[in-house]
Amino acid sequence: MTVPLIQEGHWNGKQITFYSLDDHGSNDGAPTDTVTDEYWNKNHPMENRKGYVARGGRMLNYRTYVDLMDLLDRIPSTTEKNMTAAEDTRDFDAKHRTFDKARLLEGGKGIINGSHLGLINQDRLHLTKLIAMPDSEEEKLDNVTIAQYFSDDPHFFGTNFWFMWETTFAFRLQSSAQELRRYMHQMIYEFTQIEHLVGVNRTRYNQYESIMLPLINYLRDQGCKIVLNRLVTDWEFKDTTMQDEITVTGLTMKNTTTGKDEHVTIDDDTAVIFTNGSITDSATMGDFNTPAPENPDYGAAASLWKKATERFYDLGNPDKFFADRDASEWVSFTLTTKNHLLLNEITRITTQVPGNALNSFISTSPITALGKKDVNMSIVVHHQPHFTTQKPNESVIWGYFLYPRRRGEFVDKPYIEMTGKEMVQELIGQLSKVDPGPGNIRDKSEQIMASVINSIPVYMPYASALFNNRAKTDRPKVIPKHATNLAFTGEFAEQPYQMVFTEQSAVRSGEIAAYHFAGIPMANLVKTPRYDKDLKTLAKAAKKMFD
């Protein structure tokens, strides 16, 4: 949001101040000995602070992330000289193209031919209706879940297409059918390539070092003030006879380092740009011998949003996204090893080199409410090194459980209760299902476990909250109708016809806010591509439905 204010609005960076709990948001990734989470550091001795951790991974897609790539083209790379952050990413991606040869793995069957989507005519009919539904009729899907939309077609949830779609984007059965429709419109070209993920683009390193750090460095170079360890807890609004006028006059925040409250006065010439929700709020970390504890706190950013909705109408409904953890929670883990034994085993089983793999492991028994088999766990094997400080002999692998209350097959407890060690054991077990015969990966389990530097489980109660079932009015507009100096940004702000895939929607909403306050015409925004209007793309998708 700030770069356009400086570059096009010609604001002085010294006029801009950020208040935040941390400097990375959901684009994190760090050595564990640099983690700033106060709770985790208090409860984990130094000897357990080894290896690396990333709570999540954000896929990029040049074809749809047009605003993000425009932003990265405006700032220099942190690691590559004489390149912008966008040039850095494009250069790396061109040399390490994604082509996943083992998108789906199933016990007893090995690599599944994902090019066969497994759809029947009823599935195709429902998908076609979603794709053909015009924007003007989208409200018909208000408060309709994906499970409800396909309620007369349970076959859909056992198709290869659904397994690949849900693990590519992290949709769940309880997620919004309205949001699924938007993805079908903007990502329709993925029909023809989803089994190989060739549309997925990746940064050179983790997204903190490749996206956030370049942005932070640029803003600091421009004189912007970044104040960390601040939790904004309340608003002050202008008292006015106009009941619907929204003018922020002050903010109350807690200094999480000192524990003291602080106050910031907002004058008439100051704009307040607020990210009203985060998918990593209230996240907690465990370690090799400790599961990640459940944090019952309502999301920090959403709590402030909720206070605004209690005073003003037409600012959405945060409870739709932050009061139903069953629809939004998942658990991830970051595994660091001191040699490449596990990495080599994954390469052998999937027949592909690191950096090309996004593998989903499918149960062979019915485990959903619909009685269909479903994905147990997913892993991402990044190109190594994934961190600039990573040693040549070290490997870093990331994985997640989309349904953390389900029980493991090889560790008899819910995923959410597993330690980092048990998650590695479950991973080895899942890999062994698709690796029959002599030389099975289980024969090397002791050596693999001995190679583990650390395995960090992370519980994220709101990881899929951006997909939660909703109506269009449940999210505030970026610029609320009666706001004079307040804007909302991020995945929980409503942008017409925009899907909520993290990087793109967050950047675009920030740009809308910046253009509004700087008086820049909205026509200057990067044009959103509409692949759902391209006849060739639609024809290819239709053909693919019958594969």
N, C-alpha and C positions, 0 to 999 in steps of 0.2 A: 504493500500500500504506500510505503514511504518513498520509494524510488521515483514514481511518477510525480509526487509532490515536489521533489527536488529537481528532477530533470525537466519536467514539462510545466509544473506549476511555479518553478523558480523560487521555492521556499528555501530559506536558509536552514541547513541541518541543525543548527544550534537552537532552532525554534521547536524542535521535535524531541519529545521524551517518551520512552517506552517504560512501562511498569509491568513486571512479569515475575512469576515464581522462578523461572529458569530461562536459559538462553537458547533453548532448542525446540520446545513444544513437542510435537509428535515426531519430528524429524531428528531422532536421537541416534546415538551410537557412540560408545566410549569405552576406554579401559575401565574396569570396575574399580580401580583404585582412585579414579577421578570422579566417581559418581557423587553428585551433590545431594542426593536424597537423604534428608536428615534422619528419618526413621531407619532407613536401611543401614546407614553408617553407625548408628547407635547400637544396632543389634547384630552386627556382623564384625567379628574380630578381623584384624588386618590380614591374617593368614588366609581368610576366605575371600579377600578382595583381589582375586587373580582372574586373568582372562578378560573377556570383552562381553558387553551386553548391548543389545538393541531391543527395545520393547516391540517394535514392529518394523515392517519394511514397506516402503511406498513405491509401487510400480510407476514407471513413467511411460508415456505414450505420446510421441511427437505429433501424431495426427490429431489428437484431441486436446493435448495439454498446450494449446497455442499461447495462452497467457503466461504460463510458467516459463516456456522457452523464450518468450519475448523478454520477460524479466531477467532471466539468466544471461541473455545476450547483452544486458546493460551493465553487468558487473564482472570484474576480473575473477578468474579462477584463483583459488588459494594454492593449489598444488602444481599447476602447469603454467609456466611463464608464457607471456604474450598470447594468452588465450582468454576469452571470456568463459564464464562458467558454462554457458551453453555450448561453446566450441569444444571445451574440455569433454563434456558429456557426449557430444556427437562423435568426436574423435575416438573416444574409448569404445563407444557402442559400435561404430563402424568396424572396428578391429575385433570385436567380441560379440558378434551377432547372436541373438537368442534363437536357438532351434532345438526345442525340447523333444528328444526322441522317446522319452519315457514319462509322458505327461500323467498317465494313469498306470498304477501298478496294482495287481490284485493277487491275493494269496492263492497259490495253486495254478495260476495262469501266467504270472510274470507281467511283462509289458503288454498293456491292452492297446488295441488299435483304436486310438481316439478319433481317427478320421471318420469312423463309423459312429455317427452321433446317437444312433439307437432310437430315433424318433418314430412314432407311428402317426397316422393321420390325425388323431385327436390332439396329440401334442402339437403337431404342425398348425392345426387350426387355432389353438390358443395362442401360440407364438405369433401367428400372422395377424390375429386381432390386435395384439399388443403393438406390433410394428405399424399396422395400418391405422391405429387410433390417432386421429388428429389432435394437435395440441389443445384445441378448443374443447375437447371432450375429456381431457385428462382428469378432471374433477370427479368423473364417474368412479375413479379408483381411490377416492378419499377413504381412508380407514379400511382398506382391503389388503389383507396379507397375501403373500405369494401362495401360501397353503390354501387360502380361501379361493383365490383366483383359479387354482388348479384342483379344486376340491372334487370335481367329478372326473378327474384325470390323474389318479395316483401313479399311473405308469410313468409320467413325466419325471418323477423324482427318483426313478431308477435308471435313467438314461445316462449315457456317457456325457451328453451335452450338459446336463444339470451338474454332474460331478465336476466338470471342468469349469463351468460358469461360477458355481458357488465358491470354489477354491481360488479362482482367479480374482474375484472381486470381494469375497467374504460375505456374500448374501446368505441368509438363513431362511428357514421355512416361515418364521414369524416376520420377516422383513417386508417392507412396503412394495406392493405390486405397482404402485405409482412410480417408485424409483426404478424398479425393474424395467418398466416401460421406457423411462428416459435412457437407460443404458442400452436397451434394444435399439433405440433411435440413434444415439450418438456412437455406439460401438458396434453397429450392425455389420461392419466389415470383418469383425472378429469371427463371425460364423465360418468364414472360409479358412481360418488359420488358427483357431483356438487350440487345436490339438498339439501345435508346435510352439505357440506363444511367440510367433515371429513379430508380432506387433508390440511386444514388451521391450522397452528400452531401459538401460541401466546406467547409473552413474559409475564413475571410476572407483570411488570409495563409498563408504557408508554415506547416507544422505545428510548427516550432520557436517561432515568434512567437505562434501561436494556441493551442497546446496546452502545450508544454514551458515556455515563459517564464511563463505564468500560474501554473503549478504550482510552478516554482522560486521565484517571488516570494512565493507564499503560504507555502511551507515556510520560507523565510528570515524572513518576518514572524513566524512562529510560533516562531522561535529555533532551528530545525534547523541543524545544522552540515553544510555540503557541502564535502568535501575533494576537490579535483580533482587530476588528474595523478598518480593512484595506481593502480598495477597490482598487484592482490592475486595473489601467486604461490604461496602455500602455506597449509596449515591446520595447526593443532595440535588434537588430539582428546584427550579424557579417556581415560586408561588405566583400563580397567575389566575385571573378570572376566567381565562380560556381553559376549560377543563382538559382539553386534549393537547395542549401545547407541551412539548417535551424539550426542555432546556436544562442541560446539566450545569450545575453551579459549583459542585464540589465532589470529591471522592475521599472516602475513608479507607485506609489500607493498613494491614499489619506487616510490620517488619519481622519476617520469620527468623531472622538472625538474633535480634534483640528481644522479640516478643512484644514490642511496644507498638501502639497505634500511631499512625501518622495521618495528616490531612493535607489534601491538595485543593487549592481554590481554582476553579475554572472561570476565567473571565469571558467577556462577551465575544472576544476574538479567537477563542480557542475551540478547536474541534476535538471531539472525543470519539475515537474509532475503537470499537470494542469487539473482541472475539468472544462470542457468547456461548461457547461450548468447546470441549476438547475430548477427543476419543481416548486420550491417555490420562485424563484426570482420574485421581484416586487409585492409580496403578500402584502395585506393590511388588517387591522383589524378594525372592528367597535365595537359596544357594544350593550347593551340591548336596547338603544333608538336610535342608530345610525347605518345605514348600512355601510358596508365596502366600502370605496371609491375606485374608479378605478384608478390605477396607470398606466399612459401611458408609463412608462419607458421600453425600451428594456431591456431584462434580463442582469444583471450585468456581469455574467460570459460569456454569449453569446456575449456581446459587445466586450470583449477582444478577444474571438474566431474570431469574424468578422474582427477585425483589422489584425489578422494573415492571414486570407484568402484574404485580400486585397493586401497582399504582396507576398504570396506564393500560388501556385496552388495545387490542390489535398489535400486540408484540409477541404473539405466538404462545406456545404451551410447552415449557421445558420438561414437564413431567412425561410427555410422550416419549422423550428420548433418554431421560435420566432417572425414571422411576420404575423401569422394567428391565432389570438386569438379566432375567431369563432370556430376553430377546437380544441382548447386546454383548454379554460377557464372553471373553475367551482367554485362553492361557497360551503364552508363547515361551520359548526357551532359546537361549543362545549358548551354544556349545563350542568351547575352545579346546583344541588338542595340541599336544606338543610334538606330534609327528603327523604324517599324512596317511596313516594306516586306514582310518575310517573313510577318509576322502577317497582313497584308492579303491576301497571296497564298494563305495557308492558308484564310482566311475565304472567299475567292472559290472555291477548289477544293472545300471541304467544305460550302459554302453555310450556314455557321453562324458565330456570333460567338464570340470567345474566352471560355473558361469553360465551354463546353458540349462540348468536343471531347476525345475519347479515341480516336485514330485508329490503326488497325492496317493495315500495308501488306503485302499478300500476294504472294508470289512466284507466277509463272505456270508455273514448272517444278518437277518433283519434286525436293525437297531433303531429305526425311527418309528414315530407314532403311526406312520403310514405302512409300516411293515416292510420297508424297502431297505436294501443294503445302502450304506452311505460311507462317506469318507471318515476314516479314523483320525489321521493326522497328516500334516503336510510339512515338507521341508523345502528350504531354499538353499542351494549350494552356490554361493557367490563366487565370482572370479577372485582368486587369492592374489595379493592380500586385500582384505576388505577394510583394513584400518592402516593408516600411514605408519603407525608404530608397531605393527604386527611383524614378528620375526619370520624369516624364510621357512623355518621348519614348522611353523604353527598353522593350523587350519581353524577357520571359524564357520560354523554352520548354524542357520537359524531355522526354527520350526514352530508350528502352532497347532493347537487343538481348537477347532471351531465350535465344538460343543463340549465344554470342559466338565460337565456333570456326568458324561458317559464314562463307563469304566474301561480301564485298559484291558487288553487281551493277555498281556504278558506280566503286567503288574496289577494285581487284583485290587484296585482302588480307583476312584474317580480321578481323572487327570488333574483336576484342581487341587487334589490332595497329594500329588506326587512331588517328591524332592527332585532336584536337578539330576541326581544319580538315577533315580527311577525313570525319569524321562529318557535318559540315554538307554537304559535297559529296554524300555518299551520300543524305542526306535530300532534297536538291534533286532528285537523280536519281530517287528513289522517288516523289516528288510529281509529277515530269514524266511518269511512266508513266500516271498517271490524269488528266493534263491535256493531251490532244491538241489539235491545231489551232493556229491563230495565237494569239499572246500567251502561249505556253507559258511556264511558270515558268523553264525553262532560258534563255529569252531575257533574263531578269533576273538570271541567276546571278552575274554580275560585280558588279552593284549590291548584291545580297544579301550576297555575301562581303565587300564593302567596308563593309557596315553592322555586321559582327560585332565586338563588343567583346571577347568571349572565348567559347570553347567548351571546357568542362572534361569530359574523359572520366573515368569512375570505374570501376575494376574491383572487383567484389564477389564474392569466391569462395564466399560462403555466402548469397547473396541469397535463394535458394529452398530453403535447407537445412531450413527448418521443414516443407516438403512432402516431404522425402526419404523414400524407402521404409523402412518400419519395422514392428516389432511393437509392440503396446501397452506391453509391458514395457521398451521401449527408452528411455522417458522416465520420470524419477522422479516420484512423486506430489508434490504441493505440500508436503504434510506427510508425510515418509517414516515408515513404521510405527514405527521404533525411535528416531526423532530426538527429543531433549529440547528443543533450542533452535535447530534448523536448519530452514529452509523454502526451497523452490525456487520461483522465479517466472519468468514469461515464456513464450515459444512452445515451449520445450523441457521444459516440465513437463506431466505428464499430468493432464488434467482430464476426467472422464467426459463423453462426448458433446459436449464443446465443440470447435468448429473452432478452428484456430490463427491465424485472421486477426488480425494483429499487435496492434492497439490493444485490442480486446476481451479477448483471452485474457491479455494482459499485465496489464491492470487487474484482471480477475477473480481471477487467481492471486494477485496482491498483496493483494487484499481478503480472500481465503481465509486467507492467512498472517497478516494483521493481526487478523482476527476470532479466529483460533486463539490467538494470543499474548495478546490482550486479553480473552479469555474471553467474546467476544460470540457468541451462538448463530448457527450457519450459516443458520438459517431467516431471518435478517435480510438475507441476500444478495438482490440484485435477482433476481427470477425470470427465468430464461432462457426466452424465447418458443420454442415448439415448433411451427413452421409445418408440419412434417411430420405433425402430428396434426390439422391443420385441413382439413376435408373440402372446403371451397370452394376453398382454395388448391390442394389436390391435383387437384381437378377442372379448374381453370384450367390447371394444368401439363400434365395429360394431354391436354387439348384442344390446347394449344400444340405438343405433340410432333408433331402431324399437320399443322401449317402448312407 
